[in-house]
Amino acid sequence: MLVTSTLMGRAAGMLQGWIALDDRIRSWWDADLVDAHDPRRSAVASIPLPRPYVAGAAPTSPPWYTTMFSWDTYFTNLALLVHDRPDLVRDHIENYLVMVGKYGYMPNGNDEGMATRSQVPLFPDSIWRYLVRTADGDLLRRAYLALCEEYRGYWSAPHHATDCGLATNADLGDPVLDWRLAAEAETGLDWTSLWEGDVTATAPVMTNSALVRYAEVLAAMASALHLSAEAHAWRQDAEQRAARIRSLCWDESTGFFYDYMYREDRHVRQAAVTGFWPLWAGVASAYQAQRAAASLPRFLHPYGLATTETAAPSPYGDLLDKTDLQWMYPAGWPPLHIMTCWALDRYGLAGEARRSVTGYLTSVLGHYQADGELYEKYNVVDGTLELPNARYGTITLHGWTSASVVLLGRRLFHDAAIDEQVPGQPV
């Protein structure tokens, strides 16, 4: 009885801590806004944007985190919708459309130095969520045209195409970064050992799962615009890519999804939590989802999910030290916890979904209560902020860490409705 009472007391304390932090985050959205005149942007060649945006930067974050990053902003958008701030999501969408109009795609971030590549294309999912929420017909028409241009003209362009029918990641000519690093930066995982030093030889499951969802969003938009033939074509596109992921990225011997090295017809050697993204996108069969869920212990540690199952040497030789590989064990990242939790929830694996984030949220709340800060990444093995592969250190951050608190806290404490969290209907 004493043990039960103690556990209940801890759970109640965690709940109260989350409620207080969630309320605090509501006040941060406006405080974290950045506009064209923000003095912190003077040190970079900013791409001019018409609307202010919620940057990831906490007051103590490096000034370069005042950039509007593509996939960071996706997670911020989801939290803003939960917090009833569609006005700020609309501003982000308008900025996104401006950049697509200028470049043909949303760059990695709104800095000229990042304009030779995009980032994993999750953002369109948040545009559809906004449209469902607001029924904004004018934005629907404009967004559909811009997203068609981005999907066809950029993500389906020759530099992303492979002979296996899945997409790779690539860069169009960064004048500073090594071409391998520039291509890897397009995934958002800068840097990692996962792709063995050359992501362009790989069809990443995260990129292709996001593109399945992107095509579904375009199908939904076309249907809402009464373009039935186009909606059908987009659904076919999504289904064909999904079938290739199920075939080429699935490893039956381990029961998990891996990135596919199409030039060598093999999987990458490392397992990563991005292998759950086909569940997030609804690509996995029921059988594959059940088997993939059994792999959760390979990544799950007392304080969350490690990005990869194990650590690995740097595949870049003298170009990068192992300490630069921040997207690797034992680092746990907020966006990958969100995606994994929703992936498991999509297939009704509620217990696994809760287990995937309980330790992580405990760690985030514990550090916040200790020093009043959120961080970009955490050591999920020992619960500290010390990481042997921190690249530029473990910095303070709002952004997607705030989003993870908003979204996963509701999942953990309130069992928020799945249809508010995972991709799916209405499509």
C-alpha positions in Angstrom: 0.0 0.0 0.0 2.8 2.4 0.8 4.5 1.6 -2.5 1.3 2.3 -4.4 0.7 5.6 -2.5 4.3 6.7 -3.3 3.9 6.0 -7.0 0.6 7.8 -7.1 2.2 10.8 -5.4 5.0 10.9 -7.9 2.5 10.7 -10.8 0.5 13.5 -9.3 3.6 15.6 -8.9 4.6 15.0 -12.5 1.1 16.0 -13.6 1.2 19.2 -11.7 4.7 20.0 -13.0 3.5 19.4 -16.6 0.4 21.6 -16.1 2.6 24.4 -14.9 5.1 24.1 -17.7 2.4 23.8 -20.4 0.8 27.0 -19.1 4.2 28.7 -19.1 4.8 27.6 -22.7 1.5 29.4 -23.7 3.2 32.6 -22.7 6.4 31.9 -24.6 4.8 31.8 -28.1 4.5 35.5 -28.4 7.7 36.2 -26.5 9.6 33.9 -29.0 8.4 35.7 -32.1 11.0 36.9 -34.6 10.4 39.4 -37.4 12.5 40.9 -40.2 13.8 43.7 -37.9 15.0 41.4 -35.1 18.6 42.5 -34.3 19.6 38.9 -33.7 19.1 38.3 -37.4 21.7 41.0 -38.4 24.6 38.5 -38.4 23.1 36.3 -41.1 21.9 36.7 -44.7 18.2 36.3 -43.9 15.6 35.5 -46.5 13.0 38.2 -46.1 9.7 37.0 -44.8 6.4 38.9 -44.7 5.2 37.6 -41.3 6.7 37.1 -37.9 7.4 33.5 -36.8 7.9 31.6 -33.6 11.6 30.7 -33.5 13.0 27.9 -31.4 15.3 30.2 -29.4 15.0 30.4 -25.7 16.4 33.7 -24.2 19.7 31.8 -23.5 19.8 30.0 -26.9 22.4 30.8 -29.6 21.2 33.6 -31.9 21.3 31.4 -34.9 18.3 29.5 -33.5 16.2 32.5 -34.5 16.0 30.9 -37.9 12.7 29.6 -39.2 13.7 26.0 -39.8 11.3 23.9 -41.9 10.8 20.8 -39.8 11.3 22.5 -36.5 8.4 24.8 -37.4 6.2 21.8 -38.2 6.3 20.6 -34.6 5.8 24.2 -33.4 2.7 24.4 -35.6 1.2 21.3 -34.1 1.6 22.7 -30.5 0.2 26.1 -31.6 -2.9 24.4 -32.9 -3.4 22.6 -29.6 -2.9 25.9 -27.8 -5.5 27.6 -30.0 -3.1 29.8 -31.9 -4.0 29.3 -35.5 -3.1 32.9 -36.1 0.6 32.1 -35.7 0.3 29.0 -37.8 -1.2 31.1 -40.6 1.9 33.4 -40.4 4.2 30.4 -40.7 2.3 29.1 -43.7 2.4 32.5 -45.4 6.2 32.6 -44.9 6.5 29.0 -46.2 4.5 29.9 -49.4 6.7 33.0 -50.0 9.8 30.8 -49.9 8.3 28.2 -52.2 7.5 31.0 -54.6 11.1 32.2 -54.5 13.0 29.0 -54.6 10.5 26.3 -55.7 10.8 24.7 -52.2 11.0 25.7 -48.6 14.7 26.0 -47.8 16.3 24.3 -44.8 15.8 27.6 -43.1 15.3 31.3 -43.9 19.0 32.0 -44.3 20.6 32.4 -47.7 23.3 30.0 -46.6 20.7 27.2 -46.3 18.9 27.9 -49.6 20.6 25.1 -51.6 18.5 22.4 -49.9 15.2 21.9 -48.1 14.5 19.7 -45.0 12.4 16.6 -44.4 9.0 17.6 -45.8 6.7 17.4 -42.8 5.4 21.0 -42.9 2.6 20.3 -45.4 0.9 18.1 -42.9 0.5 21.1 -40.6 -0.9 23.1 -43.4 -3.7 20.6 -43.9 -4.3 20.5 -40.1 -4.7 24.3 -40.2 -7.1 24.1 -43.1 -9.2 21.5 -41.4 -9.3 23.7 -38.3 -10.1 27.0 -40.1 -11.8 26.1 -43.4 -9.6 28.9 -45.0 -10.6 28.5 -48.6 -8.4 31.3 -50.0 -5.3 29.7 -48.4 -6.3 26.3 -49.6 -6.2 27.3 -53.2 -2.9 29.1 -52.9 -1.3 26.4 -50.8 -2.3 23.7 -53.1 -0.7 25.3 -56.1 2.5 26.0 -54.2 2.8 22.5 -52.7 2.2 20.9 -56.1 5.1 22.9 -57.4 7.3 21.9 -54.4 6.4 18.2 -54.6 6.8 17.9 -58.3 9.5 20.4 -59.1 11.8 19.7 -56.1 11.1 16.5 -54.3 10.4 14.6 -57.5 13.3 16.3 -59.3 16.3 14.3 -60.7 18.6 15.1 -57.8 16.1 13.3 -55.4 15.2 10.4 -57.8 16.7 6.9 -57.5 16.4 3.8 -59.6 14.4 2.1 -56.9 11.6 4.6 -57.0 12.1 6.1 -53.6 13.7 9.5 -52.9 17.1 10.2 -51.6 18.3 13.5 -50.0 20.6 15.9 -51.8 21.9 19.5 -51.9 22.1 21.8 -54.9 25.5 23.2 -54.3 26.3 24.6 -50.8 29.4 26.7 -51.3 30.8 26.0 -47.8 29.8 22.5 -46.6 31.2 19.3 -48.0 28.6 17.9 -50.4 28.0 14.8 -48.2 27.3 17.0 -45.2 25.1 19.4 -47.1 23.0 16.5 -48.4 22.7 15.0 -44.9 21.6 18.4 -43.6 18.5 18.2 -45.8 17.3 15.3 -43.6 17.5 17.4 -40.5 19.9 14.9 -38.9 23.1 16.9 -38.9 25.2 14.9 -38.2 24.7 11.1 -37.9 26.5 7.8 -38.5 23.3 6.3 -39.8 23.9 6.7 -43.6 27.5 5.5 -43.4 28.8 8.8 -44.8 26.7 9.3 -47.9 23.0 9.8 -47.6 22.7 10.3 -51.4 23.3 6.6 -51.7 20.4 5.9 -49.5 16.6 6.1 -49.6 15.9 7.2 -46.0 12.6 6.0 -44.4 12.0 9.3 -42.8 12.1 11.2 -46.1 10.0 8.8 -47.9 7.4 8.4 -45.1 7.1 12.2 -45.1 6.6 12.2 -48.8 3.8 9.6 -48.5 2.0 11.9 -46.1 2.8 14.9 -48.4 1.0 13.2 -51.3 -1.9 12.3 -49.1 -2.2 16.0 -48.1 -2.2 17.0 -51.8 -4.9 14.4 -52.4 -7.0 15.9 -49.5 -6.5 19.4 -50.9 -7.4 18.4 -54.4 -10.5 16.7 -53.1 -11.5 19.8 -51.2 -11.1 21.8 -54.4 -13.3 19.3 -56.3 -10.3 18.2 -58.4 -11.2 14.5 -58.3 -8.8 13.3 -61.0 -5.9 15.1 -59.3 -6.9 13.7 -55.9 -6.9 10.2 -57.4 -3.5 10.7 -58.9 -2.1 11.9 -55.6 -3.5 8.9 -53.7 -1.9 6.6 -56.3 1.4 8.4 -55.8 1.2 7.9 -52.0 0.2 4.2 -52.4 3.0 3.4 -54.8 5.6 5.0 -52.5 4.2 3.2 -49.5 4.4 -0.1 -51.3 8.0 0.5 -52.1 8.8 1.3 -48.4 7.1 -1.8 -47.3 9.1 -3.9 -49.7 12.5 -2.2 -49.8 12.9 -0.8 -46.3 11.5 -3.8 -44.3 13.9 -6.4 -42.8 12.0 -9.5 -42.1 14.8 -11.1 -40.0 14.7 -8.3 -37.4 11.1 -7.2 -37.9 12.0 -3.5 -38.4 12.3 -0.8 -41.1 15.7 0.4 -42.2 17.0 3.0 -44.6 17.6 1.3 -48.0 21.0 1.7 -49.7 19.7 1.4 -53.2 23.1 1.3 -55.0 24.2 -1.8 -53.0 20.7 -3.3 -52.6 21.0 -3.6 -48.8 19.9 -1.9 -45.6 22.1 0.4 -43.6 23.9 -1.3 -40.7 22.4 0.8 -37.9 18.9 0.7 -36.6 17.3 4.1 -35.7 14.0 5.3 -34.3 13.3 6.8 -37.7 12.4 3.2 -38.5 9.0 3.9 -36.8 8.2 6.6 -39.3 6.4 4.2 -41.7 4.0 3.6 -38.8 3.5 7.3 -38.4 2.7 7.6 -42.1 0.3 4.6 -42.1 2.6 2.8 -44.5 3.3 -0.3 -42.4 1.0 -3.4 -42.6 -0.6 -4.5 -39.4 1.9 -7.3 -39.2 4.8 -5.0 -39.7 3.5 -2.6 -37.1 3.2 -5.3 -34.5 6.7 -6.6 -35.2 8.2 -3.1 -35.3 6.7 -2.3 -31.9 8.5 -5.3 -30.5 11.8 -3.4 -31.4 11.0 -0.6 -29.0 13.3 -2.0 -26.3 16.2 -1.7 -28.7 16.0 2.1 -28.3 14.2 2.7 -25.1 16.2 3.7 -22.0 15.3 5.0 -18.6 14.9 8.6 -19.9 13.6 8.1 -23.4 14.5 6.9 -26.9 18.0 7.0 -28.2 18.2 8.1 -31.8 20.1 5.0 -32.8 20.4 1.6 -31.2 24.1 1.9 -30.7 27.0 4.4 -31.1 29.2 4.1 -34.2 32.5 5.6 -35.4 32.4 8.6 -37.7 32.0 7.5 -41.3 33.5 10.8 -42.5 37.2 10.2 -41.6 39.0 13.4 -40.8 36.0 15.5 -41.9 34.0 14.9 -38.7 34.9 13.6 -35.3 32.6 11.1 -33.6 31.7 13.9 -31.1 29.9 15.7 -34.0 27.5 12.9 -34.5 24.7 14.3 -32.3 21.9 12.3 -34.0 23.1 9.1 -32.4 23.1 7.1 -29.2 22.9 8.2 -26.4 21.2 11.4 -27.5 17.4 11.6 -27.4 15.6 14.3 -29.4 12.2 15.8 -28.9 10.9 15.4 -32.5 11.8 11.7 -32.7 9.9 11.1 -29.4 6.8 12.8 -30.9 7.0 10.8 -34.1 7.5 7.5 -32.4 4.7 8.0 -30.0 2.3 8.9 -32.7 3.5 6.0 -34.9 2.7 3.5 -32.2 -0.6 5.2 -31.4 -1.7 5.1 -35.1 -1.8 1.3 -34.9 -3.5 1.1 -31.5 -0.4 0.3 -29.6 -1.3 2.6 -26.7 0.8 0.9 -24.1 4.0 1.1 -26.2 3.2 4.7 -27.1 3.0 5.7 -23.5 6.2 3.8 -22.6 8.1 5.5 -25.5 7.7 8.9 -23.9 7.2 8.5 -20.1 10.9 8.5 -19.3 11.6 11.3 -21.7 8.9 13.6 -20.3 10.1 12.8 -16.8 13.6 13.9 -17.7 12.4 17.1 -19.4 10.2 18.1 -16.5 13.0 17.2 -14.0 15.5 19.5 -15.7 13.0 22.3 -16.1 12.2 22.1 -12.4 15.9 22.2 -11.5 17.0 25.1 -13.7 14.0 26.6 -15.5 15.3 25.6 -18.9 14.3 23.3 -21.8 17.1 21.8 -23.9 17.6 20.8 -27.5 18.5 17.2 -26.7 19.0 15.0 -23.7 21.0 12.0 -22.6 18.3 9.3 -22.4 20.6 6.7 -20.9 21.7 8.4 -17.7 19.2 11.3 -17.6 21.9 14.1 -17.7 22.6 16.8 -20.2 26.1 15.4 -20.8 26.5 13.9 -24.2 29.7 12.5 -25.8 28.3 13.5 -29.2 26.9 17.0 -28.6 28.5 18.7 -31.6 28.1 22.3 -30.3 27.1 21.4 -26.8 23.7 20.8 -25.2 22.0 24.2 -25.8 18.8 25.6 -24.3 15.8 25.6 -26.7 12.1 26.2 -26.8 10.9 25.3 -30.3 10.3 21.6 -30.7 11.1 20.9 -27.1 8.2 23.1 -26.1 6.1 21.3 -28.7 7.0 17.9 -27.2 5.9 19.0 -23.8 2.6 20.3 -25.1 1.8 17.3 -27.3 3.3 14.4 -25.3 2.0 15.7 -22.0 -1.5 15.6 -23.3 -0.9 12.1 -24.6 0.5 10.9 -21.3 -1.8 12.6 -18.9 -5.0 13.1 -20.8 -4.9 10.4 -23.5 -5.6 13.1 -26.1 -7.6 11.9 -29.0 -5.5 10.2 -31.6 -7.1 12.1 -34.5 -5.7 15.3 -33.0 -2.2 13.9 -33.0 -1.4 11.4 -35.7 -1.7 11.9 -39.5 -4.7 10.4 -41.1 -8.3 11.4 -41.5 -9.7 13.6 -42.9 -7.8 12.9 -46.2 
